[in-house]
Amino acid sequence: MGWDIGGANTKVAFISTKYGAVREFRTTLEYFPFWKRDTEQLCAMLSKLKDELAGSMRLDCVGVTMTAELSDAYLTKRDGVNHILDCVARVFAGTKVYVLDVDAALKSIEAAKTEPLQVAAANWAATGWMISQRIHNCVIVDVGSTSTSIIPVTEGKVAAAGKTDLEKLLNGELVYTGSLRTNVAATVCSIPLRGGVARVSSELFAQSGDVHLILGNINAADYTAETADWKGKTRSDALARLARVVCADTEMLSEQEIVQIATYVYERQVEQIAEGLSQVYSRLKPNAKTMFPTVVTGLGKDFLARKAAEKAGVNKIMDLGELMPMSAAMVSPAVGVALMAATKLEGRNLKWTL
């Protein structure tokens, strides 16, 4: 099993192999907001998802990566890493557990605890490693519910310049905008409206999920996070939330005007990701945009990652869903760390035959 334990969503992949090939594959995702839950509920959540995917089947190994240590449920990343790994050890007692680090290497739980910053927020390395086994030169854009990872791969190796989230924010490899949970007020500070420019309220009135629901980029089932007002996930609910961003409501603004706001916010999200992508490409070989394709994955792969790559002028764009089952693209770090753990256990690269 591969686990990507995030601050908002925990993603899991189960694979079964035979004769060096993946024969069985299942995934699931659970919304588990660490900042709102008692952290002691983590063990119960891990146990539940383990039972859902593996049942009573004996597991040969487990691969783990995480980003939940950044949650303000923990005072420091060290605290978060240690608590998460304690829960993993408890739930998978007797099973070999590998923890992913930022160098795309697997460590024991004990070794990971001695260097918590080496395993904190390393999930991008799993996605990068997995895709590097198939495409030797590319730039990956993984748009999740909360953030976007941009991962360069050169000559079959993950070539990220940054290791920590801070380093990645500085060099364009992490753009903190996502498909569902991004506060609209963190994306734009003003919005063109009625021939003028309206500054926005800094309240959490609406988020990117509302923008993409209004524009038809996602449906209610895709909107797995709770809404800003804890109300419904219909288009009319989303219109009402987005109107509040400019301190208005659906009686003050027409539907067309609110759609225009949504379109403007969407375009700005695309620009932010394109800026990070261009920054990463600029560090690669000259004219790399014509040589290296962009591989898109994650919930926002079509309406954010692909659009950003087009805006950045990339010539070739590939969908991870074309290389493996489409469900893998929604939980790619979990699939990647599962494949890494299985590869380490078997001592050979695995073929994907599904």
Kinemage of the C-alpha trace (Angstrom):
@kinemage 1
@onewidth
@group {chain A} dominant
@subgroup {mainchain}
@vectorlist {calphas} color= white
{ca met a 1} P 0.000 0.000 0.000
{ca gly a 2} L 1.110 3.552 -0.685
{ca trp a 3} L -0.021 6.409 1.588
{ca asp a 4} L 0.053 10.149 0.934
{ca ile a 5} L -1.072 11.612 4.262
{ca gly a 6} L -2.008 15.217 3.549
{ca gly a 7} L -3.219 17.993 5.786
{ca ala a 8} L -6.618 17.968 4.068
{ca asn a 9} L -6.795 14.711 2.076
{ca thr a 10} L -5.260 11.311 2.669
{ca lys a 11} L -4.765 9.310 -0.524
{ca val a 12} L -4.118 5.587 -0.648
{ca ala a 13} L -3.140 3.141 -3.383
{ca phe a 14} L -3.156 -0.662 -3.146
{ca ile a 15} L -1.222 -2.749 -5.652
{ca ser a 16} L -0.730 -6.477 -6.010
{ca thr a 17} L 2.138 -7.794 -8.104
{ca lys a 18} L 2.994 -11.134 -9.698
{ca tyr a 19} L 6.072 -12.074 -11.716
{ca gly a 20} L 7.321 -8.481 -11.609
{ca ala a 21} L 4.113 -6.895 -12.917
{ca val a 22} L 1.225 -4.993 -11.327
{ca arg a 23} L -1.843 -7.245 -11.532
{ca glu a 24} L -4.287 -5.507 -9.192
{ca phe a 25} L -4.773 -1.826 -8.434
{ca arg a 26} L -7.173 0.129 -6.227
{ca thr a 27} L -7.227 3.677 -4.833
{ca thr a 28} L -9.230 5.744 -2.393
{ca leu a 29} L -9.214 9.239 -0.911
{ca glu a 30} L -10.473 10.498 2.451
{ca tyr a 31} L -11.030 14.116 3.415
{ca phe a 32} L -9.402 14.419 6.842
{ca pro a 33} L -8.671 18.056 7.805
{ca phe a 34} L -6.000 17.789 10.497
{ca trp a 35} L -6.605 21.312 11.764
{ca lys a 36} L -10.214 20.428 12.662
{ca arg a 37} L -9.828 16.843 13.862
{ca asp a 38} L -8.328 15.440 17.011
{ca thr a 39} L -4.969 14.123 15.823
{ca glu a 40} L -5.618 10.968 17.844
{ca gln a 41} L -8.310 10.139 15.266
{ca leu a 42} L -5.562 9.582 12.700
{ca cys a 43} L -4.962 5.953 13.682
{ca ala a 44} L -8.648 5.149 13.291
{ca met a 45} L -8.742 6.785 9.863
{ca leu a 46} L -5.665 4.863 8.692
{ca ser a 47} L -7.164 1.595 9.943
{ca lys a 48} L -10.443 2.268 8.168
{ca leu a 49} L -8.797 2.970 4.812
{ca lys a 50} L -6.500 -0.028 5.208
{ca asp a 51} L -9.541 -2.275 5.690
{ca glu a 52} L -11.372 -0.687 2.748
{ca leu a 53} L -8.577 -1.339 0.283
{ca ala a 54} L -6.798 -4.435 1.561
{ca gly a 55} L -9.385 -6.130 3.766
{ca ser a 56} L -7.862 -9.100 5.564
{ca met a 57} L -5.096 -9.501 2.981
{ca arg a 58} L -1.588 -9.677 4.435
{ca leu a 59} L 0.511 -6.747 3.295
{ca asp a 60} L 4.124 -7.319 2.285
{ca cys a 61} L 5.098 -3.666 2.651
{ca val a 62} L 3.793 -0.132 3.043
{ca gly a 63} L 5.190 3.093 1.579
{ca val a 64} L 4.419 6.407 3.281
{ca thr a 65} L 4.780 10.055 2.393
{ca met a 66} L 3.147 13.059 4.043
{ca thr a 67} L 2.407 16.762 3.987
{ca ala a 68} L 0.166 16.886 7.077
{ca glu a 69} L 3.115 17.827 9.284
{ca leu a 70} L 2.685 21.409 8.013
{ca ser a 71} L -0.821 21.573 9.510
{ca asp a 72} L -1.243 23.900 12.460
{ca ala a 73} L -2.417 20.859 14.397
{ca tyr a 74} L 1.306 20.547 15.159
{ca leu a 75} L 3.643 23.141 16.642
{ca thr a 76} L 6.589 22.050 14.477
{ca lys a 77} L 7.155 19.768 11.518
{ca arg a 78} L 9.195 17.491 13.769
{ca asp a 79} L 6.146 17.045 16.018
{ca gly a 80} L 3.951 16.295 13.018
{ca val a 81} L 6.318 13.803 11.397
{ca asn a 82} L 6.836 11.937 14.669
{ca his a 83} L 3.132 11.722 15.465
{ca ile a 84} L 2.151 10.610 11.969
{ca leu a 85} L 4.856 7.936 11.897
{ca asp a 86} L 3.864 6.724 15.381
{ca cys a 87} L 0.317 6.189 14.078
{ca val a 88} L 1.585 4.418 10.957
{ca ala a 89} L 3.772 2.134 13.095
{ca arg a 90} L 0.806 1.300 15.324
{ca val a 91} L -1.612 0.537 12.479
{ca phe a 92} L 0.934 -1.469 10.465
{ca ala a 93} L 2.677 -3.264 13.314
{ca gly a 94} L 4.499 -6.311 11.945
{ca thr a 95} L 4.552 -4.954 8.373
{ca lys a 96} L 7.645 -3.553 6.668
{ca val a 97} L 7.182 0.232 6.363
{ca tyr a 98} L 9.214 2.524 4.115
{ca val a 99} L 9.134 6.322 4.466
{ca leu a 100} L 9.891 8.497 1.438
{ca asp a 101} L 12.451 11.284 1.717
{ca val a 102} L 13.071 14.367 -0.437
{ca asp a 103} L 15.877 12.585 -2.318
{ca ala a 104} L 13.380 9.977 -3.580
{ca ala a 105} L 14.871 7.367 -1.252
{ca leu a 106} L 13.048 5.107 1.203
{ca lys a 107} L 13.936 5.031 4.908
{ca ser a 108} L 12.820 3.049 7.928
{ca ile a 109} L 10.490 4.762 10.395
{ca glu a 110} L 13.332 4.986 12.909
{ca ala a 111} L 15.673 6.660 10.402
{ca ala a 112} L 12.939 9.035 9.244
{ca lys a 113} L 12.359 10.242 12.805
{ca thr a 114} L 16.008 11.219 13.184
{ca glu a 115} L 15.766 13.582 10.177
{ca pro a 116} L 12.152 14.775 10.061
{ca leu a 117} L 12.777 17.579 7.549
{ca gln a 118} L 14.123 14.984 5.109
{ca val a 119} L 10.736 13.244 4.957
{ca ala a 120} L 8.424 16.239 5.471
{ca ala a 121} L 6.435 17.215 2.353
{ca ala a 122} L 8.257 14.697 0.146
{ca asn a 123} L 5.206 13.466 -1.777
{ca trp a 124} L 6.268 15.267 -4.969
{ca ala a 125} L 9.326 12.972 -5.083
{ca ala a 126} L 7.063 9.915 -5.389
{ca thr a 127} L 5.229 11.395 -8.362
{ca gly a 128} L 8.501 12.474 -9.937
{ca trp a 129} L 10.112 9.058 -9.465
{ca met a 130} L 7.099 7.202 -10.870
{ca ile a 131} L 6.919 9.289 -14.039
{ca ser a 132} L 10.715 9.326 -14.473
{ca gln a 133} L 10.587 5.550 -14.932
{ca arg a 134} L 8.608 6.109 -18.140
{ca ile a 135} L 9.564 9.561 -19.403
{ca his a 136} L 13.220 10.510 -18.997
{ca asn a 137} L 12.880 14.220 -19.760
{ca cys a 138} L 9.784 16.162 -18.750
{ca val a 139} L 8.307 18.656 -16.311
{ca ile a 140} L 5.418 17.377 -14.193
{ca val a 141} L 2.603 19.655 -13.063
{ca asp a 142} L 0.523 18.080 -10.293
{ca val a 143} L -2.457 20.241 -9.286
{ca gly a 144} L -4.193 18.978 -6.170
{ca ser a 145} L -6.979 20.429 -4.062
{ca thr a 146} L -4.642 22.818 -2.230
{ca ser a 147} L -1.377 23.356 -4.074
{ca thr a 148} L 0.555 22.716 -7.277
{ca ser a 149} L 3.861 20.850 -7.488
{ca ile a 150} L 6.112 21.421 -10.499
{ca ile a 151} L 8.695 18.659 -10.792
{ca pro a 152} L 11.478 18.607 -13.404
{ca val a 153} L 12.815 15.241 -14.586
{ca thr a 154} L 16.034 15.067 -16.592
{ca glu a 155} L 17.774 11.952 -17.916
{ca gly a 156} L 15.426 9.714 -15.940
{ca lys a 157} L 16.100 11.393 -12.586
{ca val a 158} L 14.069 13.815 -10.473
{ca ala a 159} L 15.934 17.115 -10.881
{ca ala a 160} L 14.166 19.349 -8.365
{ca ala a 161} L 16.258 22.337 -7.288
{ca gly a 162} L 14.377 22.655 -3.991
{ca lys a 163} L 13.896 20.068 -1.269
{ca thr a 164} L 11.775 21.848 1.350
{ca asp a 165} L 8.494 23.657 0.721
{ca leu a 166} L 10.243 26.958 1.476
{ca glu a 167} L 12.910 26.315 -1.148
{ca lys a 168} L 10.268 25.275 -3.669
{ca leu a 169} L 8.200 28.388 -3.064
{ca leu a 170} L 11.321 30.414 -3.808
{ca asn a 171} L 12.204 28.650 -7.064
{ca gly a 172} L 8.801 28.065 -8.670
{ca glu a 173} L 8.494 24.341 -7.939
{ca leu a 174} L 5.631 24.922 -5.489
{ca val a 175} L 2.722 27.227 -6.270
{ca tyr a 176} L 0.222 27.459 -3.435
{ca thr a 177} L -2.929 27.404 -5.521
{ca gly a 178} L -5.219 24.423 -6.026
{ca ser a 179} L -8.475 23.115 -7.413
{ca leu a 180} L -10.666 23.343 -4.304
{ca arg a 181} L -9.299 24.934 -1.141
{ca thr a 182} L -7.548 28.125 -2.249
{ca asn a 183} L -9.062 31.259 -0.724
{ca val a 184} L -10.152 33.534 -3.593
{ca ala a 185} L -8.771 36.486 -1.611
{ca ala a 186} L -5.338 34.801 -1.734
{ca thr a 187} L -5.529 34.578 -5.524
{ca val a 188} L -6.616 38.122 -6.380
{ca cys a 189} L -6.561 41.402 -4.463
{ca ser a 190} L -8.916 43.191 -6.855
{ca ile a 191} L -11.409 42.298 -9.604
{ca pro a 192} L -12.501 44.248 -12.707
{ca leu a 193} L -16.212 44.975 -12.347
{ca arg a 194} L -18.728 47.371 -13.922
{ca gly a 195} L -16.071 49.403 -15.656
{ca gly a 196} L -13.997 49.832 -12.514
{ca val a 197} L -11.821 47.737 -10.226
{ca ala a 198} L -13.210 46.393 -6.961
{ca arg a 199} L -10.850 45.482 -4.159
{ca val a 200} L -11.745 42.183 -2.559
{ca ser a 201} L -12.577 41.330 1.035
{ca ser a 202} L -9.854 39.372 2.788
{ca glu a 203} L -12.439 37.126 4.457
{ca leu a 204} L -12.705 33.426 3.583
{ca phe a 205} L -15.985 33.901 1.723
{ca ala a 206} L -15.246 31.713 -1.313
{ca gln a 207} L -12.573 29.371 -2.530
{ca ser a 208} L -11.308 27.943 -5.800
{ca gly a 209} L -13.797 25.064 -5.635
{ca asp a 210} L -16.600 27.612 -6.007
{ca val a 211} L -14.908 29.179 -9.033
{ca his a 212} L -14.508 25.829 -10.777
{ca leu a 213} L -18.000 24.640 -9.843
{ca ile a 214} L -19.504 27.803 -11.359
{ca leu a 215} L -17.437 27.408 -14.537
{ca gly a 216} L -18.204 23.692 -14.893
{ca asn a 217} L -14.600 22.552 -14.361
{ca ile a 218} L -15.699 20.293 -11.484
{ca asn a 219} L -18.991 18.846 -10.272
{ca ala a 220} L -20.359 18.563 -6.752
{ca ala a 221} L -18.853 15.074 -6.302
{ca asp a 222} L -15.384 16.457 -7.098
{ca tyr a 223} L -15.820 19.159 -4.427
{ca thr a 224} L -14.556 16.995 -1.568
{ca ala a 225} L -13.564 19.853 0.761
{ca glu a 226} L -16.117 21.653 2.917
{ca thr a 227} L -17.315 24.990 1.618
{ca ala a 228} L -16.383 28.332 3.180
{ca asp a 229} L -19.864 28.815 4.671
{ca trp a 230} L -20.422 25.096 5.379
{ca lys a 231} L -23.433 25.203 3.051
{ca gly a 232} L -24.238 23.349 -0.151
{ca lys a 233} L -22.287 22.567 -3.296
{ca thr a 234} L -24.828 23.602 -5.906
{ca arg a 235} L -24.004 26.213 -8.519
{ca ser a 236} L -26.343 28.707 -6.847
{ca asp a 237} L -24.581 28.157 -3.500
{ca ala a 238} L -21.231 28.823 -5.175
{ca leu a 239} L -22.548 31.972 -6.906
{ca ala a 240} L -23.682 33.350 -3.546
{ca arg a 241} L -20.306 32.661 -1.936
{ca leu a 242} L -18.319 34.254 -4.771
{ca ala a 243} L -20.497 37.384 -4.718
{ca arg a 244} L -19.493 37.939 -1.080
{ca val a 245} L -15.832 38.296 -2.108
{ca val a 246} L -16.674 41.804 -3.314
{ca cys a 247} L -19.072 42.326 -0.359
{ca ala a 248} L -22.134 41.786 -2.555
{ca asp a 249} L -24.819 39.130 -2.966
{ca thr a 250} L -26.892 37.543 -5.725
{ca glu a 251} L -29.443 40.361 -5.589
{ca met a 252} L -26.766 43.019 -6.099
{ca leu a 253} L -24.860 41.202 -8.859
{ca ser a 254} L -26.247 39.410 -11.883
{ca glu a 255} L -25.288 35.817 -12.598
{ca gln a 256} L -23.295 37.004 -15.600
{ca glu a 257} L -21.296 39.387 -13.425
{ca ile a 258} L -20.473 36.637 -10.930
{ca val a 259} L -19.423 34.340 -13.783
{ca gln a 260} L -17.122 37.139 -14.977
{ca ile a 261} L -15.580 37.248 -11.492
{ca ala a 262} L -15.100 33.476 -11.570
{ca thr a 263} L -13.457 33.676 -14.989
{ca tyr a 264} L -11.060 36.396 -13.833
{ca val a 265} L -10.021 34.391 -10.735
{ca tyr a 266} L -9.582 31.264 -12.856
{ca glu a 267} L -7.350 33.093 -15.322
{ca arg a 268} L -5.214 34.391 -12.483
{ca gln a 269} L -4.776 30.862 -11.104
{ca val a 270} L -3.633 29.683 -14.523
{ca glu a 271} L -1.189 32.621 -14.715
{ca gln a 272} L 0.285 31.802 -11.292
{ca ile a 273} L 0.978 28.192 -12.267
{ca ala a 274} L 2.312 29.241 -15.685
{ca glu a 275} L 4.723 31.654 -13.964
{ca gly a 276} L 6.081 28.854 -11.771
{ca leu a 277} L 6.325 26.505 -14.756
{ca ser a 278} L 8.243 29.065 -16.817
{ca gln a 279} L 10.598 29.640 -13.879
{ca val a 280} L 11.338 25.901 -13.717
{ca tyr a 281} L 11.804 25.572 -17.494
{ca ser a 282} L 14.224 28.509 -17.441
{ca arg a 283} L 16.648 26.422 -15.358
{ca leu a 284} L 16.628 23.552 -17.843
{ca lys a 285} L 18.479 23.328 -21.142
{ca pro a 286} L 17.962 26.102 -23.708
{ca asn a 287} L 14.685 25.680 -25.604
{ca ala a 288} L 13.632 22.922 -23.184
{ca lys a 289} L 9.983 23.813 -23.792
{ca thr a 290} L 10.338 22.364 -27.295
{ca met a 291} L 12.225 19.294 -26.035
{ca phe a 292} L 10.652 18.448 -22.673
{ca pro a 293} L 6.921 17.726 -22.505
{ca thr a 294} L 4.768 18.743 -19.564
{ca val a 295} L 3.045 15.815 -17.857
{ca val a 296} L -0.183 16.871 -16.123
{ca thr a 297} L -1.721 15.075 -13.172
{ca gly a 298} L -3.952 15.675 -10.149
{ca leu a 299} L -7.535 16.887 -9.809
{ca gly a 300} L -6.764 20.071 -11.757
{ca lys a 301} L -4.766 18.403 -14.520
{ca asp a 302} L -7.091 19.422 -17.341
{ca phe a 303} L -8.439 22.827 -16.347
{ca leu a 304} L -5.394 24.211 -14.478
{ca ala a 305} L -2.214 22.251 -15.283
{ca arg a 306} L -2.882 21.874 -19.017
{ca lys a 307} L -4.030 25.491 -19.388
{ca ala a 308} L -0.938 26.730 -17.524
{ca ala a 309} L 1.366 24.675 -19.753
{ca glu a 310} L -0.328 26.097 -22.841
{ca lys a 311} L 0.058 29.617 -21.469
{ca ala a 312} L 3.740 28.960 -20.755
{ca gly a 313} L 4.223 27.978 -24.393
{ca val a 314} L 4.948 24.276 -23.915
{ca asn a 315} L 4.757 22.374 -27.212
{ca lys a 316} L 3.842 18.908 -25.950
{ca ile a 317} L 1.491 18.165 -23.050
{ca met a 318} L 0.833 14.631 -21.797
{ca asp a 319} L -1.819 13.343 -19.397
{ca leu a 320} L -0.651 10.865 -16.743
{ca gly a 321} L -3.958 9.084 -17.348
{ca glu a 322} L -2.592 8.089 -20.769
{ca leu a 323} L 0.290 6.193 -19.137
{ca met a 324} L -1.612 4.353 -16.402
{ca pro a 325} L -5.184 4.020 -15.105
{ca met a 326} L -6.908 7.398 -14.839
{ca ser a 327} L -7.557 6.915 -11.124
{ca ala a 328} L -3.779 6.920 -10.585
{ca ala a 329} L -3.603 10.515 -11.798
{ca met a 330} L -5.890 11.613 -8.947
{ca val a 331} L -3.638 10.133 -6.227
{ca ser a 332} L -0.270 10.008 -7.987
{ca pro a 333} L 1.994 10.387 -4.887
{ca ala a 334} L 0.255 7.433 -3.210
{ca val a 335} L 0.627 5.300 -6.336
{ca gly a 336} L 4.244 6.395 -6.714
{ca val a 337} L 5.270 5.509 -3.174
{ca ala a 338} L 3.449 2.153 -3.422
{ca leu a 339} L 5.415 1.336 -6.583
{ca met a 340} L 8.668 2.504 -4.963
{ca ala a 341} L 8.088 0.270 -1.933
{ca ala a 342} L 7.212 -2.740 -4.100
{ca thr a 343} L 10.253 -2.127 -6.305
{ca lys a 344} L 12.534 -1.964 -3.260
{ca leu a 345} L 11.009 -5.136 -1.825
{ca glu a 346} L 11.280 -7.110 -5.066
{ca gly a 347} L 14.605 -5.653 -6.145
{ca arg a 348} L 13.447 -4.952 -9.713
{ca asn a 349} L 11.385 -2.463 -11.676
{ca leu a 350} L 7.752 -3.413 -12.032
{ca lys a 351} L 5.780 -3.532 -15.258
{ca trp a 352} L 2.322 -2.011 -15.486
{ca thr a 353} L 0.118 -4.508 -17.352
{ca leu a 354} L -3.383 -3.284 -16.457
